Structure formats: structure tokens, C-alpha cells
Amino acid sequence: MRVLFAVIPLSSHVRTNIPLAQALRSAGHDVRFAGHPNAEGLITGAGMHAVLLGDVLDKSQELLDDSAESDGIALDPDAPDAWEHVHEALLRDLVADYFGPRPPGGRSIVDELVDHCRTYRPDLVIWDPLFLPAAVAARACGAAHGRLLWASDNIGLLRAKAVERALRDGGSAGDDPWVRALLPAWRRHGLEFGEDLITGQWSISTVPERMRPAVAHTYLPMRYVPFDGGAAVPGWLHGAPERPRLCVTWGGTARSVTERESAVGLPTLFEAVADLDCEVVATVHPDQLAQAGPVPGNVRTVEYVPLSMLLPTCTAVVHQGGDSTFATAVAHGLPQVVNLAPKWGELYVARYLEDRGAGVVLRERDSSAAEVRGHLERVLTDPSYRRAAGVLREEMMATPTPHDLVAVLENVVMRHRR
């Protein structure tokens, strides 16, 4: 069968798709990726064919800008009713990117993707939750289609909340600003509203079941398989470390991440690890390192090293709560310290790790280096954290692999494709 993956140009999003794409191709299926021009390197660098559509989209910067302007687009599992501003922010973002007025004489990326699908005629379209044009194109050409979730299903939860509000107010499921905004593009291609145009016919989820929202939707579980590209193994990673090794990763390696975005800044974090009896490997961009101040003697700074290469040598990891880093750490059975920076699903990650006893969360922006050091020492020395992390790994290993999912998707296509 012909399979089209539709992605946005964020490395962690694209790379989450690669193990499944490889499994499908290994099973003999024809696989392509569709995305914006600045996704080309991410797609072809993974050995996949790229279909480039629309203009350059700097989605990473847009998400950071949204976070700055609206106190984040992260949903809080402990505040289930505080969802309206996230709903509005994402609507503005999606309409601006994909469903706004077409330029005079021009065509939108929705039109381009529909045209490509009507020519390529995929049997299956797997799309990023933020790339809603893919649902339009899949429906227009009769393909089975679903989302591949790289994090908590915020959009599924937002949609469920919006429908609940509309019904409570005496309306229908279509009485939602999202539906009203997207309807013109749907109708331009001969489509009427359906829930699959927002959340897919089903969703492939690499997220643990306990982190999924309680919504009426079909989730196909798939094991998260770390894929972070190729690189040469540096000499210092050839042997086992002489002391416990702590990985500190700051995320956003292409951009400077500011003090505003993390609970504890790099200067405080470096001061906290300076007196620890461990080796620290900090993966930081030069712009981030410039904010850090003095680098302690036990800290090795590197701009980039694949986490799948580094984490097997580590005792624990400090990160900002991103789902890919969280899942990679789980795959290696590591305790985690979340230096909280809510932008999407980080609050779900933080609560899950705390509830399962596999990590601690740094929340207080005025934490002292001594307080942070105390949290790090607990995670490095208390064996209960590693035991709990081992349980999470066992649960992940029991989840169907991307290869297991191939047969499931073949059956799904037989049921859904028109």
C-alpha cells in the first residue's frame, strides 16, 4: 500500500515518525513524507522521500512566541477547566498557518496537499496532530487516516471540552470556533464536517496509557523507539564512566532558551552540580551556554550528542519535560529530574513521573542551588527512583513495536479506505 506521512518541521515531531515509516517500508510498502520546505533535511536525512509543499514554516519559533504571549499553550492536568485560552491560541495558530484566506491567485498548502494526494492516491495518511491539512487531503482522496501522537493528546482533549461546552449550551458538535474557521476549506474540497477532520479516524499513541486524556477516541498504542539521527560515537563515550554520569539537556538546541522558560536557570543548575560526586554532561547550544556563567570542572559541555547514544551511560537525566526526552529516558530505565518549562505536554510528564515515583520536578523559580542539589542527590543515590524507572521501562517494552503495528494498520486500511 502507499503511505503518506504528513509532518511539521520540528525535529522531535519528524523523528517520532521514522521508526514506523521504516517498519512500513521494510514490510514492502511505498512510503513518502509531505511537509514544508524546511522539513526536507529532517526527512531526507532519515533516508525517506520528501514531498515539499507550501512555504517555509518556522513552527518552533511560533510555538515559543505563543508561549510568551499567552502564558504557554500547555494544558494542566490539575486544572481541567483552564483550557479556553489554549483552545483560542491554537485556533489562531492553525488558521494563520493553513486555513486563512488564500493569496490572490495563489493556492494554500491545503490545496497543494489535496492535489498531491489525488495524484499519489495514498491508501493511508499518518499525520502530525498540528498538520490538519493532511486530514482534508486524506478525506478528499478516500485514504484511511490517523494521527501519530508525539505527546499528550491536547487537541483531542480540547475538542472534547469544546463539544461538551457546545452541547451544554444547547448547540451541536459543530458549534465550535474551530469548526467554523476550518469549514470553508473543507467545503472548498467537497467535504462536510466530521470529527476525523480534527482528530483523525484513530490515533497512534506513543504516550503511556495513564497519560492519555479520558476522551472517546480510538488509540492504537505503539512503543516509543528513540530515533535521533546518526552521529559518530565520541571517544569519551567508548568506555563506562568512572563516576555516576548525569545528563543535563536544555532542549531547543537551535535556539537560546531563556530563563523565563525553565524553572531553574543554567547558572543555578551549574552551581548545584558543582559539588556533586558525579560527571555531568550538558548538551547545550552556544547561545545557551553564554547565559550559564562559570562552568564547573565536573561538567562536560557538548552542543549535541544523540540521547540514544548518551543516556545508556548515565545514572539520571535532567530535562525540561519534553515528551521525546522523557520517552527516551524511559526506554533506558533512567530516573528523571524535570526542570519544568511548560509548552505543551510537560505538565503531564511531570505529574506522571512523580505519581510513578520515577523522578522529581523542579517547579520553583526562586530555588537555591542548595535546594536543587538536594533533589539531584536524591535521584542519584536513592535506589527507589531507579526501581520505579525500571518498571516504566518494562511497561514500555510490553507495548507493540512499530513492526507489530504494521499488520494493525494494514487491517485498519481495509476497514477505513474508500
C-alpha positions, 0 to 999 in steps of 0.5 A: 500500500502507499503511505503518506506521512504528513509532518511539521518541521520540528525535529522531535515531531519528524523523528517520532515518525521514522521508526514506523515509516521504516517498519512500513517500508521494510514490510514492502510498502511505498512510503513518502513524507509531505511537509514544508520546505524546511522539513526536507533535511529532517526527512531526507536525512532519515533516508525517506522521500520528501514531498515539499509543499507550501512555504517555509514554516518556522513552527518552533519559533511560533510555538515559543512566541505563543508561549510568551504571549499567552502564558504557554499553550500547555494544558494542566492536568490539575486544572481541567477547566483552564483550557479556553485560552489554549483552545483560542491560541491554537485556533489562531495558530492553525488558521494563520498557518493553513486555513486563512484566506488564500493569496490572490491567485495563489493556492494554500498548502491545503490545496497543494496537499489535496492535489498531491494526494489525488495524484499519489492516491495514498491508501493511508495518511499518518499525520502530525496532530498540528498538520490538519491539512493532511486530514482534508487531503486524506478525506478528499482522496478516500485514504484511511487516516490517523494521527501519530501522537508525539505527546499528550493528546491536547487537541483531542482533549480540547475538542472534547471540552469544546463539544461538551461546552457546545452541547451544554449550551444547547448547540451541536458538535459543530458549534465550535470556533474551530469548526467554523474557521476550518469549514470553508476549506473543507467545503472548498474540497467537497467535504462536510464536517466530521470529527476525523477532520480534527482528530483523525479516524484513530490515533497512534499513541506513543504516550503511556496509557495513564497519560492519555486524556479520558476522551472517546477516541480510538488509540492504537498504542505503539512503543516509543523507539528513540530515533535521533539521527546518526552521529559518530560515537565520541571517544569519551563515550567508548568506555563506562564512566568512572563516576555516576554520569548525569545528563543535563539537556536544555532542549531547543538546541537551535535556539537560546532558551531563556530563563523565563522558560525553565524553572531553574536557570543554567547558572543555578543548575551549574552551581548545584552540580558543582559539588556533586560526586558525579560527571555531568554532561550538558548538551547545550547550544552556544547561545545557551551556554553564554547565559550559564556563567562559570562552568564547573570542572565536573561538567562536560559541555557538548552542543549535541550528542544523540540521547540514544547514544548518551543516556545508556551511560548515565545514572539520571537525566535532567530535562525540561519535560519534553515528551521525546526526552522523557520517552527516551529516558524511559526506554533506558530505565533512567530516573528523571529530574524535570526542570519544568518549562511548560509548552505543551505536554510537560505538565503531564510528564511531570505529574506522571513521573512523580505519581510513578515515583520515577523522578522529581520536578523542579517547579520553583523559580526562586530555588537555591542551588542548595535546594536543587542539589538536594533533589539531584542527590536524591535521584542519584543515590536513592535506589527507589527512583531507579526501581520505579524507572525500571518498571516504566521501562518494562511497561514500555517494552510490553507495548507493540513495536512499530513492526507489530503495528504494521499488520494493525494498520494494514487491517485498519486500511481495509476497514477505513479506505474508500 
